[in-house]
């Protein structure tokens, strides 16, 4: 059974632990874009907003042109309700966690 490449450990090369030898050094080229919590949150909320507005637009199109099936409107409405429910629950949990953090005594 071949388990792959196992690097040879040599304690004379200045390595203080065998774990340092197994970790390759990453060389980054150019500027690295760091993830930003605010941008990630805004993208998620924009997605929730678009999902919530989709049934209204579909209903308007179904009533004016008749090009949208009523079943699709109902599915979009159920999806919007689910997304809003999950978003509300997550917001509630975040507020509860914040309250617990404030109650911690140092």
Residue pairs with C-beta under 8 A, 6 or more apart in sequence:
7 21
7 22
9 15
9 18
9 21
10 21
15 21
48 83
48 84
48 87
51 79
51 80
51 83
52 80
52 83
52 84
54 76
54 79
54 80
55 73
55 76
55 77
55 80
58 68
58 72
58 73
58 76
59 68
59 73
61 67
61 68
62 68
62 69
62 70
62 73
